[in-house]
Amino acid sequence: MHWAARDRYNKQWLRRVRLFARRPPKTWDPKRRVVVEIVLFCTRRYDRDNAYGSVKPILDALRHLGWVQNDSELWVDLDVSTQLVGRKRSIAKQFERTAIRIR
C-alpha cells in the first residue's frame, strides 16, 4: 500500500476508535500490561498472521489515545479472532464489524 493511502487508512481507524473509546478515565494506568481482545466479524476467514496484521492500525489508535503504553508484547496481550457473518458478500457486508475489548 502506498504510504499516503496507508496514512489515510490509519487516520480513519484513529477516528473510529476515538469515536467509541474516547480517552481513558483519569484512573486508568497506561503503564500496566493490558489484554486487548479483537473480534473481526467478516464474510471470510482470515488466517492467523493476516488477522493480527489487519488490527495494527487499531493498536496504534489505542496507543495514541492512551489506552496502552506500547503495542509491543511486553505491554499488550493481544487476542484476535474472526467470526463469519454470512457467505454472500452483498447481503452480509452490512453485518461486518470489529469488536474491541480492553481488560
Gaussian input, Z-matrix of N, CA and C with variables (Angstrom, degrees):
# hf/3-21g

backbone

0 1
 N
 C     1     B1
 C     2     B2     1     A1
 N     3     B3     2     A2     1     D1
 C     4     B4     3     A3     2     D2
 C     5     B5     4     A4     3     D3
 N     6     B6     5     A5     4     D4
 C     7     B7     6     A6     5     D5
 C     8     B8     7     A7     6     D6
 N     9     B9     8     A8     7     D7
 C    10    B10     9     A9     8     D8
 C    11    B11    10    A10     9     D9
 N    12    B12    11    A11    10    D10
 C    13    B13    12    A12    11    D11
 C    14    B14    13    A13    12    D12
 N    15    B15    14    A14    13    D13
 C    16    B16    15    A15    14    D14
 C    17    B17    16    A16    15    D15
 N    18    B18    17    A17    16    D16
 C    19    B19    18    A18    17    D17
 C    20    B20    19    A19    18    D18
 N    21    B21    20    A20    19    D19
 C    22    B22    21    A21    20    D20
 C    23    B23    22    A22    21    D21
 N    24    B24    23    A23    22    D22
 C    25    B25    24    A24    23    D23
 C    26    B26    25    A25    24    D24
 N    27    B27    26    A26    25    D25
 C    28    B28    27    A27    26    D26
 C    29    B29    28    A28    27    D27
 N    30    B30    29    A29    28    D28
 C    31    B31    30    A30    29    D29
 C    32    B32    31    A31    30    D30
 N    33    B33    32    A32    31    D31
 C    34    B34    33    A33    32    D32
 C    35    B35    34    A34    33    D33
 N    36    B36    35    A35    34    D34
 C    37    B37    36    A36    35    D35
 C    38    B38    37    A37    36    D36
 N    39    B39    38    A38    37    D37
 C    40    B40    39    A39    38    D38
 C    41    B41    40    A40    39    D39
 N    42    B42    41    A41    40    D40
 C    43    B43    42    A42    41    D41
 C    44    B44    43    A43    42    D42
 N    45    B45    44    A44    43    D43
 C    46    B46    45    A45    44    D44
 C    47    B47    46    A46    45    D45
 N    48    B48    47    A47    46    D46
 C    49    B49    48    A48    47    D47
 C    50    B50    49    A49    48    D48
 N    51    B51    50    A50    49    D49
 C    52    B52    51    A51    50    D50
 C    53    B53    52    A52    51    D51
 N    54    B54    53    A53    52    D52
 C    55    B55    54    A54    53    D53
 C    56    B56    55    A55    54    D54
 N    57    B57    56    A56    55    D55
 C    58    B58    57    A57    56    D56
 C    59    B59    58    A58    57    D57
 N    60    B60    59    A59    58    D58
 C    61    B61    60    A60    59    D59
 C    62    B62    61    A61    60    D60
 N    63    B63    62    A62    61    D61
 C    64    B64    63    A63    62    D62
 C    65    B65    64    A64    63    D63
 N    66    B66    65    A65    64    D64
 C    67    B67    66    A66    65    D65
 C    68    B68    67    A67    66    D66
 N    69    B69    68    A68    67    D67
 C    70    B70    69    A69    68    D68
 C    71    B71    70    A70    69    D69
 N    72    B72    71    A71    70    D70
 C    73    B73    72    A72    71    D71
 C    74    B74    73    A73    72    D72
 N    75    B75    74    A74    73    D73
 C    76    B76    75    A75    74    D74
 C    77    B77    76    A76    75    D75
 N    78    B78    77    A77    76    D76
 C    79    B79    78    A78    77    D77
 C    80    B80    79    A79    78    D78
 N    81    B81    80    A80    79    D79
 C    82    B82    81    A81    80    D80
 C    83    B83    82    A82    81    D81
 N    84    B84    83    A83    82    D82
 C    85    B85    84    A84    83    D83
 C    86    B86    85    A85    84    D84
 N    87    B87    86    A86    85    D85
 C    88    B88    87    A87    86    D86
 C    89    B89    88    A88    87    D87
 N    90    B90    89    A89    88    D88
 C    91    B91    90    A90    89    D89
 C    92    B92    91    A91    90    D90
 N    93    B93    92    A92    91    D91
 C    94    B94    93    A93    92    D92
 C    95    B95    94    A94    93    D93
 N    96    B96    95    A95    94    D94
 C    97    B97    96    A96    95    D95
 C    98    B98    97    A97    96    D96
 N    99    B99    98    A98    97    D97
 C   100   B100    99    A99    98    D98
 C   101   B101   100   A100    99    D99
 N   102   B102   101   A101   100   D100
 C   103   B103   102   A102   101   D101
 C   104   B104   103   A103   102   D102
 N   105   B105   104   A104   103   D103
 C   106   B106   105   A105   104   D104
 C   107   B107   106   A106   105   D105
 N   108   B108   107   A107   106   D106
 C   109   B109   108   A108   107   D107
 C   110   B110   109   A109   108   D108
 N   111   B111   110   A110   109   D109
 C   112   B112   111   A111   110   D110
 C   113   B113   112   A112   111   D111
 N   114   B114   113   A113   112   D112
 C   115   B115   114   A114   113   D113
 C   116   B116   115   A115   114   D114
 N   117   B117   116   A116   115   D115
 C   118   B118   117   A117   116   D116
 C   119   B119   118   A118   117   D117
 N   120   B120   119   A119   118   D118
 C   121   B121   120   A120   119   D119
 C   122   B122   121   A121   120   D120
 N   123   B123   122   A122   121   D121
 C   124   B124   123   A123   122   D122
 C   125   B125   124   A124   123   D123
 N   126   B126   125   A125   124   D124
 C   127   B127   126   A126   125   D125
 C   128   B128   127   A127   126   D126
 N   129   B129   128   A128   127   D127
 C   130   B130   129   A129   128   D128
 C   131   B131   130   A130   129   D129
 N   132   B132   131   A131   130   D130
 C   133   B133   132   A132   131   D131
 C   134   B134   133   A133   132   D132
 N   135   B135   134   A134   133   D133
 C   136   B136   135   A135   134   D134
 C   137   B137   136   A136   135   D135
 N   138   B138   137   A137   136   D136
 C   139   B139   138   A138   137   D137
 C   140   B140   139   A139   138   D138
 N   141   B141   140   A140   139   D139
 C   142   B142   141   A141   140   D140
 C   143   B143   142   A142   141   D141
 N   144   B144   143   A143   142   D142
 C   145   B145   144   A144   143   D143
 C   146   B146   145   A145   144   D144
 N   147   B147   146   A146   145   D145
 C   148   B148   147   A147   146   D146
 C   149   B149   148   A148   147   D147
 N   150   B150   149   A149   148   D148
 C   151   B151   150   A150   149   D149
 C   152   B152   151   A151   150   D150
 N   153   B153   152   A152   151   D151
 C   154   B154   153   A153   152   D152
 C   155   B155   154   A154   153   D153
 N   156   B156   155   A155   154   D154
 C   157   B157   156   A156   155   D155
 C   158   B158   157   A157   156   D156
 N   159   B159   158   A158   157   D157
 C   160   B160   159   A159   158   D158
 C   161   B161   160   A160   159   D159
 N   162   B162   161   A161   160   D160
 C   163   B163   162   A162   161   D161
 C   164   B164   163   A163   162   D162
 N   165   B165   164   A164   163   D163
 C   166   B166   165   A165   164   D164
 C   167   B167   166   A166   165   D165
 N   168   B168   167   A167   166   D166
 C   169   B169   168   A168   167   D167
 C   170   B170   169   A169   168   D168
 N   171   B171   170   A170   169   D169
 C   172   B172   171   A171   170   D170
 C   173   B173   172   A172   171   D171
 N   174   B174   173   A173   172   D172
 C   175   B175   174   A174   173   D173
 C   176   B176   175   A175   174   D174
 N   177   B177   176   A176   175   D175
 C   178   B178   177   A177   176   D176
 C   179   B179   178   A178   177   D177
 N   180   B180   179   A179   178   D178
 C   181   B181   180   A180   179   D179
 C   182   B182   181   A181   180   D180
 N   183   B183   182   A182   181   D181
 C   184   B184   183   A183   182   D182
 C   185   B185   184   A184   183   D183
 N   186   B186   185   A185   184   D184
 C   187   B187   186   A186   185   D185
 C   188   B188   187   A187   186   D186
 N   189   B189   188   A188   187   D187
 C   190   B190   189   A189   188   D188
 C   191   B191   190   A190   189   D189
 N   192   B192   191   A191   190   D190
 C   193   B193   192   A192   191   D191
 C   194   B194   193   A193   192   D192
 N   195   B195   194   A194   193   D193
 C   196   B196   195   A195   194   D194
 C   197   B197   196   A196   195   D195
 N   198   B198   197   A197   196   D196
 C   199   B199   198   A198   197   D197
 C   200   B200   199   A199   198   D198
 N   201   B201   200   A200   199   D199
 C   202   B202   201   A201   200   D200
 C   203   B203   202   A202   201   D201
 N   204   B204   203   A203   202   D202
 C   205   B205   204   A204   203   D203
 C   206   B206   205   A205   204   D204
 N   207   B207   206   A206   205   D205
 C   208   B208   207   A207   206   D206
 C   209   B209   208   A208   207   D207
 N   210   B210   209   A209   208   D208
 C   211   B211   210   A210   209   D209
 C   212   B212   211   A211   210   D210
 N   213   B213   212   A212   211   D211
 C   214   B214   213   A213   212   D212
 C   215   B215   214   A214   213   D213
 N   216   B216   215   A215   214   D214
 C   217   B217   216   A216   215   D215
 C   218   B218   217   A217   216   D216
 N   219   B219   218   A218   217   D217
 C   220   B220   219   A219   218   D218
 C   221   B221   220   A220   219   D219
 N   222   B222   221   A221   220   D220
 C   223   B223   222   A222   221   D221
 C   224   B224   223   A223   222   D222
 N   225   B225   224   A224   223   D223
 C   226   B226   225   A225   224   D224
 C   227   B227   226   A226   225   D225
 N   228   B228   227   A227   226   D226
 C   229   B229   228   A228   227   D227
 C   230   B230   229   A229   228   D228
 N   231   B231   230   A230   229   D229
 C   232   B232   231   A231   230   D230
 C   233   B233   232   A232   231   D231
 N   234   B234   233   A233   232   D232
 C   235   B235   234   A234   233   D233
 C   236   B236   235   A235   234   D234
 N   237   B237   236   A236   235   D235
 C   238   B238   237   A237   236   D236
 C   239   B239   238   A238   237   D237
 N   240   B240   239   A239   238   D238
 C   241   B241   240   A240   239   D239
 C   242   B242   241   A241   240   D240
 N   243   B243   242   A242   241   D241
 C   244   B244   243   A243   242   D242
 C   245   B245   244   A244   243   D243
 N   246   B246   245   A245   244   D244
 C   247   B247   246   A246   245   D245
 C   248   B248   247   A247   246   D246
 N   249   B249   248   A248   247   D247
 C   250   B250   249   A249   248   D248
 C   251   B251   250   A250   249   D249
 N   252   B252   251   A251   250   D250
 C   253   B253   252   A252   251   D251
 C   254   B254   253   A253   252   D252
 N   255   B255   254   A254   253   D253
 C   256   B256   255   A255   254   D254
 C   257   B257   256   A256   255   D255
 N   258   B258   257   A257   256   D256
 C   259   B259   258   A258   257   D257
 C   260   B260   259   A259   258   D258
 N   261   B261   260   A260   259   D259
 C   262   B262   261   A261   260   D260
 C   263   B263   262   A262   261   D261
 N   264   B264   263   A263   262   D262
 C   265   B265   264   A264   263   D263
 C   266   B266   265   A265   264   D264
 N   267   B267   266   A266   265   D265
 C   268   B268   267   A267   266   D266
 C   269   B269   268   A268   267   D267
 N   270   B270   269   A269   268   D268
 C   271   B271   270   A270   269   D269
 C   272   B272   271   A271   270   D270
 N   273   B273   272   A272   271   D271
 C   274   B274   273   A273   272   D272
 C   275   B275   274   A274   273   D273
 N   276   B276   275   A275   274   D274
 C   277   B277   276   A276   275   D275
 C   278   B278   277   A277   276   D276
 N   279   B279   278   A278   277   D277
 C   280   B280   279   A279   278   D278
 C   281   B281   280   A280   279   D279
 N   282   B282   281   A281   280   D280
 C   283   B283   282   A282   281   D281
 C   284   B284   283   A283   282   D282
 N   285   B285   284   A284   283   D283
 C   286   B286   285   A285   284   D284
 C   287   B287   286   A286   285   D285
 N   288   B288   287   A287   286   D286
 C   289   B289   288   A288   287   D287
 C   290   B290   289   A289   288   D288
 N   291   B291   290   A290   289   D289
 C   292   B292   291   A291   290   D290
 C   293   B293   292   A292   291   D291
 N   294   B294   293   A293   292   D292
 C   295   B295   294   A294   293   D293
 C   296   B296   295   A295   294   D294
 N   297   B297   296   A296   295   D295
 C   298   B298   297   A297   296   D296
 C   299   B299   298   A298   297   D297
 N   300   B300   299   A299   298   D298
 C   301   B301   300   A300   299   D299
 C   302   B302   301   A301   300   D300
 N   303   B303   302   A302   301   D301
 C   304   B304   303   A303   302   D302
 C   305   B305   304   A304   303   D303
 N   306   B306   305   A305   304   D304
 C   307   B307   306   A306   305   D305
 C   308   B308   307   A307   306   D306

   B1=1.4489
   B2=1.5267
   B3=1.3099
   B4=1.4591
   B5=1.5324
   B6=1.3338
   B7=1.4738
   B8=1.5295
   B9=1.3230
   B10=1.4658
   B11=1.5301
   B12=1.3168
   B13=1.4635
   B14=1.5247
   B15=1.3412
   B16=1.4629
   B17=1.5274
   B18=1.3223
   B19=1.4595
   B20=1.5337
   B21=1.3263
   B22=1.4755
   B23=1.5213
   B24=1.3314
   B25=1.4654
   B26=1.5358
   B27=1.3346
   B28=1.4695
   B29=1.5257
   B30=1.3266
   B31=1.4638
   B32=1.5252
   B33=1.3169
   B34=1.4634
   B35=1.5263
   B36=1.3276
   B37=1.4615
   B38=1.5259
   B39=1.3235
   B40=1.4601
   B41=1.5287
   B42=1.3328
   B43=1.4639
   B44=1.5216
   B45=1.3311
   B46=1.4729
   B47=1.5234
   B48=1.3202
   B49=1.4674
   B50=1.5226
   B51=1.3168
   B52=1.4658
   B53=1.5275
   B54=1.3189
   B55=1.4573
   B56=1.5267
   B57=1.3323
   B58=1.4624
   B59=1.5182
   B60=1.3352
   B61=1.4643
   B62=1.5185
   B63=1.3181
   B64=1.4656
   B65=1.5273
   B66=1.3046
   B67=1.4713
   B68=1.5226
   B69=1.3322
   B70=1.4686
   B71=1.5297
   B72=1.3315
   B73=1.4632
   B74=1.5279
   B75=1.3177
   B76=1.4763
   B77=1.5232
   B78=1.3402
   B79=1.4654
   B80=1.5299
   B81=1.3335
   B82=1.4616
   B83=1.5221
   B84=1.3267
   B85=1.4616
   B86=1.5243
   B87=1.3335
   B88=1.4642
   B89=1.5249
   B90=1.3281
   B91=1.4588
   B92=1.5187
   B93=1.3234
   B94=1.4552
   B95=1.5281
   B96=1.2960
   B97=1.4627
   B98=1.5249
   B99=1.3268
   B100=1.4544
   B101=1.5275
   B102=1.3119
   B103=1.4602
   B104=1.5233
   B105=1.3149
   B106=1.4604
   B107=1.5215
   B108=1.3318
   B109=1.4640
   B110=1.5153
   B111=1.3289
   B112=1.4632
   B113=1.5224
   B114=1.3226
   B115=1.4594
   B116=1.5206
   B117=1.3270
   B118=1.4604
   B119=1.5202
   B120=1.3142
   B121=1.4600
   B122=1.5237
   B123=1.3278
   B124=1.4591
   B125=1.5265
   B126=1.3347
   B127=1.4658
   B128=1.5280
   B129=1.3182
   B130=1.4731
   B131=1.5203
   B132=1.3041
   B133=1.4595
   B134=1.5259
   B135=1.3116
   B136=1.4533
   B137=1.5214
   B138=1.3430
   B139=1.4537
   B140=1.5273
   B141=1.3114
   B142=1.4661
   B143=1.5318
   B144=1.3269
   B145=1.4647
   B146=1.5314
   B147=1.3188
   B148=1.4669
   B149=1.5232
   B150=1.3198
   B151=1.4678
   B152=1.5198
   B153=1.3236
   B154=1.4639
   B155=1.5332
   B156=1.3186
   B157=1.4575
   B158=1.5270
   B159=1.3173
   B160=1.4627
   B161=1.5271
   B162=1.3332
   B163=1.4662
   B164=1.5312
   B165=1.3172
   B166=1.4657
   B167=1.5296
   B168=1.3359
   B169=1.4697
   B170=1.5305
   B171=1.3199
   B172=1.4607
   B173=1.5225
   B174=1.3261
   B175=1.4660
   B176=1.5245
   B177=1.3323
   B178=1.4646
   B179=1.5243
   B180=1.3304
   B181=1.4646
   B182=1.5230
   B183=1.3340
   B184=1.4687
   B185=1.5257
   B186=1.3161
   B187=1.4640
   B188=1.5254
   B189=1.3106
   B190=1.4693
   B191=1.5348
   B192=1.3232
   B193=1.4683
   B194=1.5293
   B195=1.3352
   B196=1.4585
   B197=1.5138
   B198=1.3264
   B199=1.4650
   B200=1.5276
   B201=1.3223
   B202=1.4643
   B203=1.5213
   B204=1.3169
   B205=1.4653
   B206=1.5179
   B207=1.3243
   B208=1.4548
   B209=1.5151
   B210=1.3029
   B211=1.4638
   B212=1.5328
   B213=1.3192
   B214=1.4565
   B215=1.5322
   B216=1.3253
   B217=1.4704
   B218=1.5226
   B219=1.3245
   B220=1.4622
   B221=1.5237
   B222=1.3296
   B223=1.4561
   B224=1.5239
   B225=1.3363
   B226=1.4613
   B227=1.5158
   B228=1.3310
   B229=1.4632
   B230=1.5253
   B231=1.3254
   B232=1.4564
   B233=1.5176
   B234=1.3307
   B235=1.4584
   B236=1.5237
   B237=1.3229
   B238=1.4650
   B239=1.5148
   B240=1.3289
   B241=1.4558
   B242=1.5213
   B243=1.3209
   B244=1.4608
   B245=1.5203
   B246=1.3163
   B247=1.4613
   B248=1.5121
   B249=1.3177
   B250=1.4614
   B251=1.5223
   B252=1.3372
   B253=1.4670
   B254=1.5229
   B255=1.2961
   B256=1.4582
   B257=1.5066
   B258=1.3053
   B259=1.4605
   B260=1.5231
   B261=1.3242
   B262=1.4642
   B263=1.5200
   B264=1.3138
   B265=1.4634
   B266=1.5280
   B267=1.3248
   B268=1.4662
   B269=1.5261
   B270=1.3240
   B271=1.4659
   B272=1.5228
   B273=1.3108
   B274=1.4685
   B275=1.5175
   B276=1.3127
   B277=1.4659
   B278=1.5292
   B279=1.3388
   B280=1.4596
   B281=1.5215
   B282=1.3241
   B283=1.4621
   B284=1.5228
   B285=1.3309
   B286=1.4575
   B287=1.5261
   B288=1.3277
   B289=1.4605
   B290=1.5243
   B291=1.3133
   B292=1.4579
   B293=1.5201
   B294=1.3237
   B295=1.4645
   B296=1.5150
   B297=1.3359
   B298=1.4746
   B299=1.5165
   B300=1.3308
   B301=1.4632
   B302=1.5218
   B303=1.3254
   B304=1.4615
   B305=1.5267
   B306=1.3325
   B307=1.4718
   B308=1.5074
   A1=108.17
   A2=115.61
   A3=121.29
   A4=109.07
   A5=116.69
   A6=120.03
   A7=111.68
   A8=119.06
   A9=120.99
   A10=110.80
   A11=116.69
   A12=120.68
   A13=110.08
   A14=116.64
   A15=120.27
   A16=111.00
   A17=117.05
   A18=121.22
   A19=110.95
   A20=117.58
   A21=120.73
   A22=110.80
   A23=116.72
   A24=121.72
   A25=110.49
   A26=117.13
   A27=121.05
   A28=111.59
   A29=117.52
   A30=120.70
   A31=111.51
   A32=116.38
   A33=120.57
   A34=110.68
   A35=116.42
   A36=119.90
   A37=111.19
   A38=117.17
   A39=120.18
   A40=110.32
   A41=117.48
   A42=120.45
   A43=111.55
   A44=116.72
   A45=120.18
   A46=111.65
   A47=116.01
   A48=119.31
   A49=109.91
   A50=118.28
   A51=121.89
   A52=110.75
   A53=117.04
   A54=121.51
   A55=111.35
   A56=116.82
   A57=120.16
   A58=113.78
   A59=117.69
   A60=119.78
   A61=112.21
   A62=116.54
   A63=121.86
   A64=109.88
   A65=116.58
   A66=120.15
   A67=108.43
   A68=117.22
   A69=119.16
   A70=110.91
   A71=117.47
   A72=120.04
   A73=110.91
   A74=116.10
   A75=121.33
   A76=111.86
   A77=117.28
   A78=120.50
   A79=112.51
   A80=117.72
   A81=121.71
   A82=110.12
   A83=116.40
   A84=121.53
   A85=108.80
   A86=119.20
   A87=120.80
   A88=112.92
   A89=117.97
   A90=120.56
   A91=112.32
   A92=116.58
   A93=120.06
   A94=108.35
   A95=115.02
   A96=120.97
   A97=108.63
   A98=116.94
   A99=121.28
   A100=110.27
   A101=115.05
   A102=122.35
   A103=106.96
   A104=116.55
   A105=121.71
   A106=107.35
   A107=114.79
   A108=120.90
   A109=108.01
   A110=116.04
   A111=121.33
   A112=108.13
   A113=115.52
   A114=121.44
   A115=107.82
   A116=115.82
   A117=121.98
   A118=107.87
   A119=117.66
   A120=122.23
   A121=106.08
   A122=116.61
   A123=119.74
   A124=110.98
   A125=115.06
   A126=120.77
   A127=112.43
   A128=117.50
   A129=120.39
   A130=108.94
   A131=116.00
   A132=120.69
   A133=109.85
   A134=115.26
   A135=121.90
   A136=108.13
   A137=117.17
   A138=117.00
   A139=107.28
   A140=116.68
   A141=121.82
   A142=113.35
   A143=117.77
   A144=118.97
   A145=112.27
   A146=118.40
   A147=120.01
   A148=111.46
   A149=117.42
   A150=120.26
   A151=110.16
   A152=117.20
   A153=120.22
   A154=111.16
   A155=117.22
   A156=120.25
   A157=112.77
   A158=116.47
   A159=119.73
   A160=112.96
   A161=118.34
   A162=120.52
   A163=113.05
   A164=117.80
   A165=120.80
   A166=112.58
   A167=120.49
   A168=119.49
   A169=113.15
   A170=117.70
   A171=121.31
   A172=109.83
   A173=117.06
   A174=120.62
   A175=111.27
   A176=116.40
   A177=119.65
   A178=110.88
   A179=117.30
   A180=121.18
   A181=110.77
   A182=117.43
   A183=120.53
   A184=110.88
   A185=116.94
   A186=120.99
   A187=110.22
   A188=116.52
   A189=121.26
   A190=111.24
   A191=117.25
   A192=121.47
   A193=112.86
   A194=117.50
   A195=120.25
   A196=115.14
   A197=118.09
   A198=120.40
   A199=111.55
   A200=117.77
   A201=121.59
   A202=108.72
   A203=116.02
   A204=122.04
   A205=110.60
   A206=115.69
   A207=122.33
   A208=106.54
   A209=118.07
   A210=119.04
   A211=113.05
   A212=116.71
   A213=120.24
   A214=109.92
   A215=115.37
   A216=120.87
   A217=112.42
   A218=118.09
   A219=120.93
   A220=111.83
   A221=117.17
   A222=121.55
   A223=113.60
   A224=117.56
   A225=120.93
   A226=110.34
   A227=115.35
   A228=121.70
   A229=105.30
   A230=116.87
   A231=122.65
   A232=111.04
   A233=115.56
   A234=121.99
   A235=107.83
   A236=116.39
   A237=121.56
   A238=108.47
   A239=116.18
   A240=120.83
   A241=109.09
   A242=115.35
   A243=120.34
   A244=109.26
   A245=114.86
   A246=121.31
   A247=107.77
   A248=115.94
   A249=120.66
   A250=110.01
   A251=116.30
   A252=120.63
   A253=111.53
   A254=118.03
   A255=121.66
   A256=110.74
   A257=115.00
   A258=120.03
   A259=112.49
   A260=117.39
   A261=120.07
   A262=109.97
   A263=115.36
   A264=119.78
   A265=112.05
   A266=117.40
   A267=119.53
   A268=111.85
   A269=116.96
   A270=120.92
   A271=110.86
   A272=117.00
   A273=121.40
   A274=113.24
   A275=118.69
   A276=121.79
   A277=111.69
   A278=116.70
   A279=120.11
   A280=112.82
   A281=117.73
   A282=121.08
   A283=112.97
   A284=118.07
   A285=120.51
   A286=109.74
   A287=115.23
   A288=120.46
   A289=108.70
   A290=115.47
   A291=122.41
   A292=108.65
   A293=117.50
   A294=122.14
   A295=108.06
   A296=115.86
   A297=122.38
   A298=108.70
   A299=116.21
   A300=120.79
   A301=108.82
   A302=115.60
   A303=121.78
   A304=107.78
   A305=116.02
   A306=120.42
   A307=108.91
   D1=138.07
   D2=177.71
   D3=-62.58
   D4=146.51
   D5=-174.67
   D6=-60.60
   D7=-35.18
   D8=-179.35
   D9=-70.66
   D10=-39.61
   D11=177.48
   D12=-66.33
   D13=-40.91
   D14=178.05
   D15=-64.39
   D16=-39.26
   D17=178.08
   D18=-62.93
   D19=-43.52
   D20=176.64
   D21=-62.18
   D22=-42.18
   D23=179.68
   D24=-62.44
   D25=-45.28
   D26=179.41
   D27=-64.51
   D28=-40.39
   D29=178.17
   D30=-66.71
   D31=-33.28
   D32=175.74
   D33=-62.49
   D34=-43.79
   D35=178.08
   D36=-66.73
   D37=-37.87
   D38=177.70
   D39=-60.48
   D40=-43.72
   D41=177.87
   D42=-63.03
   D43=-41.29
   D44=-179.61
   D45=-65.50
   D46=-45.75
   D47=-179.53
   D48=-66.85
   D49=-40.42
   D50=178.40
   D51=-62.04
   D52=-36.16
   D53=-178.79
   D54=-62.79
   D55=-40.72
   D56=-175.98
   D57=-98.04
   D58=-36.01
   D59=-174.99
   D60=-92.84
   D61=-25.45
   D62=-176.18
   D63=53.50
   D64=-152.19
   D65=177.37
   D66=-97.01
   D67=153.13
   D68=179.25
   D69=-67.25
   D70=156.35
   D71=177.45
   D72=-64.97
   D73=161.88
   D74=-178.33
   D75=-59.67
   D76=-28.68
   D77=-178.20
   D78=-79.20
   D79=-7.80
   D80=-177.90
   D81=-72.55
   D82=131.68
   D83=178.12
   D84=-104.79
   D85=103.66
   D86=-178.05
   D87=-71.76
   D88=-9.28
   D89=-177.89
   D90=-92.61
   D91=25.15
   D92=174.74
   D93=-119.31
   D94=159.33
   D95=179.73
   D96=-72.69
   D97=134.81
   D98=-178.96
   D99=-123.76
   D100=157.61
   D101=174.12
   D102=-105.07
   D103=123.97
   D104=177.44
   D105=-115.53
   D106=118.61
   D107=177.68
   D108=-108.05
   D109=125.76
   D110=180.00
   D111=-125.04
   D112=127.28
   D113=176.94
   D114=-114.94
   D115=124.03
   D116=178.05
   D117=-98.84
   D118=111.50
   D119=175.42
   D120=-91.67
   D121=110.49
   D122=-171.65
   D123=-143.62
   D124=173.14
   D125=-177.79
   D126=-88.88
   D127=-7.68
   D128=175.84
   D129=-142.01
   D130=153.08
   D131=179.87
   D132=-80.33
   D133=141.54
   D134=172.48
   D135=-96.61
   D136=145.15
   D137=169.38
   D138=-78.48
   D139=169.05
   D140=-170.24
   D141=-55.86
   D142=-48.97
   D143=-176.11
   D144=-69.19
   D145=-34.15
   D146=176.97
   D147=-71.53
   D148=-36.25
   D149=178.11
   D150=-64.12
   D151=-46.09
   D152=179.91
   D153=-68.36
   D154=-37.03
   D155=178.41
   D156=-67.80
   D157=-31.22
   D158=-177.24
   D159=-73.71
   D160=-17.44
   D161=-178.55
   D162=-97.92
   D163=4.81
   D164=178.94
   D165=-56.78
   D166=-43.73
   D167=177.05
   D168=-62.34
   D169=-30.01
   D170=177.90
   D171=-68.52
   D172=-44.66
   D173=177.89
   D174=-63.38
   D175=-39.25
   D176=177.19
   D177=-63.13
   D178=-39.34
   D179=178.25
   D180=-65.97
   D181=-41.65
   D182=178.11
   D183=-63.43
   D184=-37.88
   D185=177.00
   D186=-66.66
   D187=-44.20
   D188=-179.58
   D189=-61.90
   D190=-37.04
   D191=-178.38
   D192=-82.37
   D193=-10.00
   D194=176.36
   D195=96.24
   D196=10.67
   D197=179.25
   D198=-77.57
   D199=-30.44
   D200=178.23
   D201=-130.19
   D202=148.22
   D203=179.30
   D204=-68.52
   D205=-45.52
   D206=-176.12
   D207=-155.07
   D208=156.00
   D209=-179.89
   D210=-94.29
   D211=19.29
   D212=177.50
   D213=-82.32
   D214=167.99
   D215=-179.06
   D216=-65.86
   D217=-19.40
   D218=177.87
   D219=-68.78
   D220=-29.08
   D221=-174.36
   D222=-109.52
   D223=-24.83
   D224=-173.73
   D225=-126.96
   D226=126.53
   D227=169.71
   D228=-98.61
   D229=104.88
   D230=-171.56
   D231=-99.36
   D232=131.59
   D233=175.51
   D234=-127.32
   D235=114.39
   D236=-179.25
   D237=-116.99
   D238=131.28
   D239=177.01
   D240=-137.31
   D241=161.82
   D242=177.93
   D243=-122.61
   D244=147.64
   D245=173.98
   D246=-133.17
   D247=132.94
   D248=179.09
   D249=-76.27
   D250=138.25
   D251=178.23
   D252=-109.63
   D253=-3.21
   D254=178.43
   D255=158.09
   D256=171.51
   D257=-178.11
   D258=-97.66
   D259=-44.14
   D260=-177.07
   D261=-78.28
   D262=118.93
   D263=-176.97
   D264=-61.57
   D265=-36.10
   D266=-177.30
   D267=-65.89
   D268=-35.19
   D269=-179.26
   D270=-87.46
   D271=-45.80
   D272=-173.19
   D273=-78.30
   D274=-17.01
   D275=-177.07
   D276=-55.08
   D277=-34.74
   D278=-179.26
   D279=-69.76
   D280=-16.71
   D281=-179.42
   D282=-97.80
   D283=-2.54
   D284=178.19
   D285=-68.37
   D286=136.12
   D287=179.59
   D288=-162.71
   D289=173.94
   D290=177.85
   D291=-129.33
   D292=128.86
   D293=178.23
   D294=-110.41
   D295=133.49
   D296=-178.54
   D297=-124.77
   D298=130.31
   D299=175.12
   D300=-130.26
   D301=132.17
   D302=-179.19
   D303=-114.97
   D304=128.20
   D305=177.19
   D306=-125.20

